[in-house]
């Protein structure tokens, strides 16, 4: 177990008890994990199997980051919610060019989860058999895929492809690459020194963990320039704790992304990438993530001012432990 205090985080404290509690919730399938909890009085972090400087793939929690950057771009006047992908990316007169940023941000753009040209089934088989990274495209390759994609009717459909395009469109409007946008608009202002977007394996930093299957088989890191906005960000637990603190305190850019604007059904709503779900009388804002060898969960109870983050280097869901850990910070709902 490793637990520590970061002097840049006000009210931070270490937590051997947190590590033990997280281990109890996660079970033996997760030998390498990091966890953070936030209350109005303290920020607590701990890890097992790796130190607090280890960086994890946060997988689809990256979509939440992209949602923040999208909302920040709106606030800066760099983009409009009714702007189209084709106004910001070289898509020509293709169907994808007419898709609006707002529709992508709420997963109702009509774009597929992945385009057929990406051969998703072949990639999935390669991942299962050999642990191969199923992504890795450049931005140019992503744009070429988008030029040939068919757009369906606007309905709720979770789309990695859509968020890849959204993030690069927002970055292009700001005159940056997506990796630079994450660094300049989010990481530097909030002091997230371990958050970055590797385009290739040789860009992985010291401390980058290798994820595994539940059975312990290693999986190739998921890197790729195109992937970044949908699932390619890596971060340390302290970065995620600081981000949670910034969102709860209102100092993080793009916090309007957390506010739900559309229904996902069954009482669940969505903002710009962020999901809002009623749980036991409380309203929880959250996102999870999963890659070949990692799982992540990031949740906030904005009313109680509490948060919880779990990062693990094993491909087994941490959703239930995440919701449970956040509930323990918030206490029983009033009324």
Order of alpha helices (4+ residues) and beta strands (2+ residues): beta-beta-alpha-beta-beta-beta-alpha-alpha-alpha-alpha-alpha-alpha-alpha-beta-alpha-beta-beta-beta-beta-beta-beta-alpha
